[in-house]
């Protein structure tokens, strides 16, 4: 049981890290004005800070999905118990 939870947690950490790396690889240069020479547009400071805040919100929401984690053994056992109760 503890190993299942730790594996799920580590898997979620790796997913969050990967998503954050992709998001920040795109977002930080855009916020710094790297696209200005080609597009002539800059990102306003409030939009850049909102985008970075949303990165954190996405990571937190992704981590909250661990609340719905059920180890396979427990899920099978719960299904059997519910089937017995219905009989």
C-alpha positions in Angstrom: 0.0 0.0 0.0 2.7 2.5 0.9 4.7 1.6 -2.1 1.7 2.1 -4.4 1.1 5.6 -2.9 4.8 6.5 -3.2 4.9 5.4 -6.8 1.8 7.4 -7.7 3.3 10.4 -5.9 6.6 10.1 -7.7 4.8 9.7 -11.0 2.8 12.9 -10.3 5.9 14.8 -9.3 7.6 13.8 -12.6 4.5 14.8 -14.6 4.3 18.2 -12.8 8.0 18.8 -13.4 7.7 18.0 -17.1 4.7 20.2 -17.6 6.3 23.1 -15.6 9.4 22.8 -17.7 7.5 23.0 -21.0 5.2 25.8 -19.7 8.1 27.9 -18.4 10.3 27.2 -21.4 7.7 29.0 -23.5 6.3 31.5 -20.9 9.5 33.0 -19.5 11.0 34.1 -22.8 7.6 35.4 -23.9 7.3 37.4 -20.6 10.9 38.7 -21.1 10.0 40.2 -24.5 12.0 37.7 -26.6 9.3 37.8 -29.3 9.4 41.6 -29.6 11.9 41.8 -32.5 9.6 39.6 -34.7 6.1 40.5 -33.6 6.6 44.0 -32.2 4.5 42.9 -29.2 5.4 42.7 -25.5 3.5 40.9 -22.8 2.2 43.4 -20.1 3.5 42.7 -16.6 0.1 41.8 -15.3 -0.3 39.2 -18.0 3.1 37.7 -17.4 2.5 37.5 -13.6 -1.0 35.9 -14.3 0.6 33.3 -16.6 3.2 32.4 -14.0 0.5 32.2 -11.3 -1.5 29.9 -13.5 1.5 27.6 -13.8 1.5 27.2 -10.0 -2.3 26.7 -10.0 -2.0 24.0 -12.6 0.7 22.2 -10.6 -1.4 22.4 -7.4 -4.6 21.1 -9.2 -2.6 18.3 -10.7 -1.2 17.3 -7.3 -4.7 17.4 -5.8 -5.7 14.5 -8.1 -3.7 12.3 -5.8 -6.7 12.5 -3.4 -8.5 10.3 -5.8 -5.8 7.6 -5.9 -6.8 4.2 -4.9 -4.3 1.3 -5.0 -5.4 -1.5 -7.3 -5.6 -4.1 -4.5 -7.9 -1.8 -2.5 -10.1 -1.0 -5.5 -10.6 -4.7 -6.3 -11.3 -5.4 -2.6 -13.9 -2.6 -2.4 -15.6 -3.8 -5.6 -15.8 -7.3 -4.1 -17.2 -5.9 -0.8 -19.9 -3.9 -2.7 -20.8 -6.9 -4.8 -21.3 -9.0 -1.6 -23.4 -6.3 -0.1 -25.7 -6.3 -3.1 -26.3 -10.1 -2.9 
